Amino acid sequence: MRHFLRHALITSGVAGLVLVSGTAVRAAAPDDPGIPSVCGDRRPADPQPGTYGMQLDGTFRHPSLTPAGEERFSFPGGAQDIFGRTKGYDPESYIEGPIKLEAAYRGPAFTPDYFHSWQNIVDFDGRRYLFQYDRSEARVYDVTDVRKVKIVESLSRGDVKAEYGENVELKDGKDWKAHDYWGASTIQWNARLGAYVMVQSFEQKRQVGELGDSVEHSKFHNPEGVRKLRETTSFKGFKVYRLDGPRKKDWKLLATVTTDGSADNPLNAPVDGPQQGSGSLDVPYWTGGKYMFVAAAPLDTWSNTEVPTYLYSAGYQAYDMSDPARPKKIGEWHRKGQVADESADYARNPRCGNQTSWMGARMPLAVPKPVEEGGRYGFAALGGYGLSVLDISNPAKMSEVAHLDLPMSVGGTEADNVDVSQFEKTGMIYVSGYPLGEDCHEPYKDIFQIDVRDPARPRIVGALPRPRPAADAPFGDYCQRGGSFGPKRSGYYTSPGDPRQGLLPYAFYNAGVQFFDTRDLKHPKIVAQFVPSGYGKGVPDYALGNQTHGTYVEWDRKIVWVFTNDGIYAVSSKKLLGAPDLGRPARPFRNSAR
């Protein structure tokens, strides 16, 4: 139980006690220095019914502040009223604008994970392959003929028996050894080896049985769960493979690198006990040249984050990849306040103590131009810490050029994705978080248009328009459709071909893929949308709300792939992207566009 000592004259430097509005509060977890407690317990209450919902003019009023959680929340005129026969989710699909559906592949064979998956393209012997995967669940498709996609490999851990909440990745299965899986990857052509090289991230699993969103199960009130998680043996870092073909049997392991900052030798160190920190998060940034950047928390003390189910606050590491078999860490950076002994800086953030916000990186640096080609800047999306502009011209000495605090948007994830595809031509980048709740039970996640023509003075100059339903939809706002509503990400830097200037496709959960025209910087607009069905009979109830969560653009063949909780779709637009090539690519993909 917390103790309240009124008017005590103490500071945050006193162990276990903090100053909150003139009142000292016993810290939530004073015995664990890796659980932030400097601001006490400021977890927001659920908003009162009637303070959000549909308005008389047909718009939706979002809550201004919500705690962590992914439950459904009904409101008058919402999805559970409109789509009662399909469990509160819209079974129809919609197309607006110059979009053509080229192919649809629905069902479990095309859904390795209901919540999220990563994608890559590789070309071997004149054929094009699409990888889709999330850790132990993965597929390899031959997509040479867009209209006749074939599955060439399916990997799973479904054969592994485990108790509820137990981490099956710690056990051997038919497709994977213990501690192994398919981590979020970049795949690039390496001139030194004359082959594709794949760098896979291996990180602390984010959904674990030891911790949960509920107050009593969160890291702030569950010391036993935290202890068990810290004692788990798992590899944290990245692996480097040479690819001699599209299947797993064609991978050749070149290097295993731990991001654990306490390791004596991070290269090819054995996994014989718990490792510190987060591991490498999401897709590493590497275009096949000398330098690579990953998001990582190297030590358990990089821990000042409020999200209740995760222990780490990631910054960035830089690696020399001149020899892909011997990566060498050359630099590291974090923003002041992320590390446990930087509590005074952390306490200045208004999110401190809310036991909700993700604080730190999820994605690697967004880099408009590789350092090897004269690039100087990397853009760091740091969740609740906002956006930092880094000078990475010397990766061994990364430094902050400027910082921009973003408007609060709690719950959900803030400052997650940075699209830099337009930066070199316009000086604009696009920064967004994404929703975690359903039925719009959280603030709306804007896609901020940020002017960084002067990198030392970034500023928000606009936001991309909020999507509106198709004219024939039986609802007036996407908050009424069921599921999450808001931007996820705008695809990948690892896609083949050159991005179309002025065109930004965003995966938008229950709003499908939205196509934004940004050629007129003052008046960006939505020029098309492809919105798949929001209800599939084969999708489990717990995953129905997580609809379109990914998009991947083959800029060279003019094809947009759409990834949902119920399968994959291929769409084209002659007007927006150019005439599509639905067959064998003219040239093999080798290195990422920018």
N, C-alpha and C positions, 0 to 999 in steps of 0.2 A: 504494500500500500504506500502511496506517495504521502509525504508529510508536508504541510504548509506552515511556514514560519513567517508570519506577517511582519512586513517592514524591516526584515533583517538586512543589515548593511553588509552584503557580501558581493563577491564578483565571480565571474565564470572560472576564475583560476582556482577556486576552492573545489576539491575533488567531490564529485557527486552532487553539487548544488549549483543552481543557476538562478539568474535574476530574470523574472518574467513579470513585467508590469508592476514592479515594486514588491513582488512577492517571491520569496525563495521557494523553489520546488525541488523535491528530491528527484534526481535524474532517473530516467526510465530504466537504464541498465548500467549503473555506476561501476559494476565489477568487470565489465567488458569494454576495454578502451576502443574496440572496433565498432561499437554501436553508438552513434552520435546522440548526445544527451544535453548539449549545452543550452538548448532552448526548451527543454522539458517536453511536455505533451501538448501540442497545439493541433492535434488531429481535428479537421473540420467536421462539424455535424452534418448529417444528411439534410439537404434543403427541405423546407416545409412544402408539402403538396399545395398547389395553388400559386406558388411563387414562380413556377416555370410551366411551359406547355404551349399549346396552340393559342394564338391571339385572334382577335376578331377580324383582323385584316388578312388572315391566312398565313401569317409568318409564325415561326416558333421562337419562343423566348427560352434561352438556355439558362440553366443554373449558373451562378457566378462562381461557385466554389463547391467541390464535392470531394469526399474521401476516396481512398482506393477501394476498388470493388468492381465486379463485372456482372452483377445481377441484373435482371430485367426490372424495368420501372414503367408501369402503365400510367397513362394520363388520358383524359377525355379526348376522343377523336384520334387516339394513337393506333399503332399497328395491331394491338390485341383486340381493338374494336373492329377494325377494317378487315383484318385477315384471320378471323377466328377459326375458320375451317382448316387453315394451314399453320396452326400453332403461332399465329401472330407474325407471319413472314409472307411477303409478296411472291406468289408463284410465277408472275409474268416477267417478261424481259422487254427492253425498250432500246430503240436506236433512234437517235436524232442527229441530223447533219449528214455530211457525205461519207458515211461509214458503211462498209460491206462486211458481213459475216462470211468468212471463207470456210471455216470448219469449226466444229464443236466436238469435244471429246470429254464426255461426262462419266463419272463413276469412280470407284476406288482405284482402278488401274491408273488413273490420271490425277490422283489426289494422294500423294505420299503422306501429307500432313494436312489436317483440316484447318490449322491456324496460321501456318506460315510455311513458305519454302523458298529456297534460293535457286537461281538459274545460271547456267553458263551455256555458251555455244562453242563447239569445236568442229573442225573439218578434217576428215581423213579420207583419202582415196576418192576425192570428188564427191563425198557424201557429207551432209550436215547433220550434226547430232545436238540435241538439246538435253542438258542435264537439269533435273528437278529433284531437290532433296532437302531434307532437314534432319541432320544428325543421322540416326540409324535407318530412317525411311527414305528411300531414293529410287528414282527411275532414270533410265537412259532411253531416249526416243530417237529414232531416225526420222528427221523432219525434212529430208531432202524434197519430198513431195508434201507440201503443206496440207493437201487434202487427203493424204493417205499416210498419216503418221503411224509408225510401227514401234512397239515396245521391244527393245533389244536387251534390256536388263532390268530386273526388279530386285532391290535389296531391302531387307527388313530385319527387325529383331522380334518379330511376332512369335517366333518359336521359343523365345526365352520365357521361362516361368518365373514369376516374382510376386511377392506380396504387394498389396495395395500401398502405393507411396514409395516402394523400393526402387532404386535406380537400376534398371536393367542393363545399363551401359557398363556396369561393373562385372558383368558375366559374359562368358563366351556364348556365341550363337553360331548358326550355320553360315551366316554371311560376315559376321564381325567378331573379332577377338575382344576380350575385355578391355575397356578404356578406349576402344576405337570406334569411329563413326565417320560420317562425311561432314566435315566442318564447312562453314561458309567460305567460299573460295573465290580467288581470282585466278584466271588461267590466261597466260600470255605466251607468245612465241619468244623463246630465248635464243638469240643469235649464237651465243657461245656453244650451246648444246645442239642447235639446229633442231629443236623440238619444242612442243608445248611444255610449259612448267606450271604446275598447279600448286598454289600456296593455300592451305586449309587452316582456318582458325579452330582452335580447341579451347573452350572456355568452361567456366563453372556453369552448370545447367541452371537456367533461371527459374524454371518451374520445378520445385522439389517438394518431396513429401514432408521434409522437416519444417518448412515455413509456409505460411499462407497469408492472405489479405486480412482475415479476421483479426481483431485486436489481440485476442488471447493467443493466436497462433503466429503472430508476426514476430520479427526479430527483436522488437522492443519489449516483449513480454514472454518470450519463449527461450530462456537461456539454454535449456536442454537441446532444443532443435538447433540452435546456433552452434553449440558444442559438437553435436554429431556432424553437422555440415563441415565444420572446420577440420574434423578428424578424417574426413573421407579422402581416400587415396584416388586421385585422378590426374591425368595429364593436363597441364594448363600452358598453352603456348601456341605454336603453329608447326605444321609439317609441310615439307616440300617434296613434291613428287614430279618425276618425269612421266609424261603421258605418251605412250606409243600406240594408243588406240583408244576407243571410246568406253571400253568396259573396265571394271575394277581390276581384272586380271592383267590389264595393260599398264597399271600404275607401277612405277618403280620408286621406292622411297629413297630420297636423297639426303634428307636431314630432318631432325627432330629438335626443335628449339623451345625451351621453356622460357616464359616471360617472368618467372619467379625471380625477383631481384635478389633473393638470398642464396641462390644456387651458385656453387663454386664454379661450375662449368656448364653454362646453359645449353651447349651443343651436345645433342645425343645423350643427355643425362638419363639414367634409368628412373622409371616411375616406381619407387620403392617406399613411398610414404606420402603424406599430405604435402601439397605444394601451396605456396602463398599466392595471394592475389587472385585476379579474375581469369587469367588467360587472355588470349587474343579474341576480341569481340568482333562479330559480324565480318564483313568482307575486307580483307587487307587491301590497302591501296598500293598497287604495283603494276607497272606497264611493261615489264620485261627488261628494264634497264638496271641501273646501279642502285637506286634507292627505293626503299619500301617503308610505308608508314602503317602502323597498326594501333588500334585503340586497346589499351590495357592498363590495369592496375597491378603493378609489379609486387606489391606487398599488402598484407592484410591491413596495414595502417592507412592505406588509401581507401578510406571507408566513409567519408562524410557524404552520405546519401540518405534520403528519407524513405525511399521505396521500401515497403515492409517485408518484401520477399527476397531481397538481394543485399549482399554484404559489401559491395565494392563501388568505388567511384573512379572510373577509368580516365586516364589522361592519354598520352601518346608516346610511342616509341618509334625511333627511326633505325633502320637496318641497312647495312651495305650488302647488296645481293650480287656483287660482281661475280662471285662463285656461288651459284644456287645451292651447292652442296655444303657450303660453309657460311651461312648468314652470320653477320656480326653486328651486334647492337652498337650504335655509335651515338645515339642521342635519346633524350627523354624530356618530356615537358608535362606539367600539370598547372592548373590555375590555383592560385593561393586560396585556401579554404577547403580543398579536397582531402587533405591529409589530416589524420586525427589530432595532431598537435597544432593545427591551425584553426582552432575553434573560434578565436576572436574574429577572424575573417569570415568563417562560416556563419556565425551568428548575425552578420550584417545582411544576409540573404533573407528576404521576407518569407521564404519557404521553410526556413529552419524550424524544425519541430513539428511539421505538419504530418509526418509519418505517412506520406503519400507520394511525394515527388521523386522521380528519377533525377538524380544529380550526378552529372558526369557524362562521358561520351558513350555512345552505343556504336556509332559508325566511325570509320577512320577519318582522317583529314580529307576534305574535298579539295582536290588540287586541279585547277584549270589547265595548267601546263606543267609537264614533268620538269623537275629540277635539272635533269640532264639536258633539257632543251632550252634552258634559260629561265624556267619558271621560278618565281620567287615566293608566291603566297599559297598558304593552305588555310582553309576555313574550317573552324572547329565548332561543331554543334555539341553543346555540353549540357543538354537537358535543362534543368532548372538553373544552371549557371549561365545560360545564354549563349551568345556567339562570340568567339574570339577570332581575330585575324592574326595569323602567325607568319612571321618571316621564316621560311624554311630553305632559303638559298644556301645556307650551311646547315645541313640536317643534324650535324653534331652539336649545334648551338641554336636550336629553335628558340625563338623569342616572340613575345606578344607585341604586336604593332598597335592593336586597338581592341577594345572590348565593347560589346553592346548588350545591355540587359534587355530582355524581351518582355513584353506584357505577360503577366501571369495568366496561366490557363490550366488550373488545377481542379479535378484530376485529369488523368490521361498523361501522355508523354509530351513533353515540351522540347523544342530545339533538337530534333532528331535527324532530319534530312536536309542536306544542302545541295541544291541543283546549281552547278556552275557552268552548264552548257552554253549559256548566253554571255558569260562574263567577258570573254575576250573581244566580243563585238560591241557590247552595250555597257559593260561595267556593272551589270546587275546580277545578283544572285537571289535565289528563292529558298527560303528557310521555313520549315514547318515541323510541328510535332504530329502526333496521331492519337486518335481516340482509343481508349481501352474499354469504356463502358458501352452499354447498349441503350437504345431509345433516347439518345442525346442527353443522358443523365450526367453531363459534364459541360464545361464551357466549349464553345466551338473552336476548332483548331484552324486558325488562319494560315494561309501560305503567304508569308511576308515577302514583299518585294524590297530588297535592301540594296541601296546604292553604295557601291564600294569603288567607284571611280577614283576616289581618294581613299586608299585602304586604311589610312590613319584616322579617318572620320566616317565610319560606316553609319548609315542612318536609314530608318524605315521610311520609304516614300510611297508605299501603297500595299495593297493585298490583292491577290487574285480573287475574282468574284466567287461567291458561294453558289454551288450548283443548284439548279432548279429542276424539278421533275419534268419528264416529257409531257407534252400537251394532253396525251391520251391516258395518262396515269390516273388512277382513282384516288390520288392523294395530292395535296398541294405543297408539301414540304417533305424532304427525305427523312426527317425525324419521325414521320408517320409510317415509314416503310418496314420497320423492324430491323434490328441489328445495329451495328456501329455505323456512324456517319462521320466522315472526315477524311483528310488525305492520309495515305500511307507513305508511298515514295514514288518518285518519278522515274523508276527504272534503274539502270546501272550505268556506270562509266565503262563497264567491261563489255559493252555491246559492239558488234561489228558495224563498220560504216560511219559516216559523219552525221551527227545529230542535225536535224532540220532547224535552221535559225528561226526563232520566233515561235516554235511549236513545243509545248510542254505537255506530254501525256502523264497524268497522275492516276495511280490506283486510288480509289476513293471509297473502299468498303461497300456499303449498300448502294452507293451511287456509281458503281462500276468503274469504268475508266473515263475520265474527263479530259478533253483535249482543249488546252488553253492556247490562245493566240496572243502573244506578247509583243508583236511587232510595233504596235503603238504603245509605248511605255506608259503613257498617261491613261490609256483606256484599254487595258487587257480585257479579253472576253473569252467566253466559252464558245467554241465553234462546232463542237460535236460531242456526243456521249454514247458510249456503248455500255448498257446496263444489263447484265445477265440475270436470269431468274434468281430470286432471293430465297427459294425454297426447293430443296431436293429431298426426295423420300429416303435416300440412302445416307443422308447426312445426320449424324447423331444430334439429338436435341441440344447438347451442350455446345455444339459448334455452329449452329444455324445462324448465329448473329455475326459470324466472322466471314463475310462474303468476299468481295474482290480485294485480295490483300497483296497482289503483286502484278507488275507488268514488265515485259521485256521487249525492247524494240530491236528488230533486225533492220537497222537503217539501210543496209546495203540491199536487202530484198524487199524493203518497204512493207514489212509485216509487223504487226503489234500482237504479241502473245499476252493473253489475259489469264491470270491464275486465281482460282476461286476455291471455296470449300467444297465444290462439287465438280471440279474438273478444269479443263483448259479450253480456251477459245482462241482462234486466230482471226484477226480482223485486218482490213486494209482500207485505204482511202486514197484514191487517185488524186483527188484535189489537194489533200493535206500533206501526203507523203510522196506522191508520185505513183506511177503504174507499178503494181506489185509483181514480183517474180515468184511464182508459186512452185518453181522447180529447182533444179540443181543450181547452186550459186555460181556466178561467173568467176569469182576468185575466192580462195579460201580465206577465212578470217584468221588473222595472225595476232595483231595487237590492238588494244582498245582505242576507240575513238575518243575525242575530247571535245 
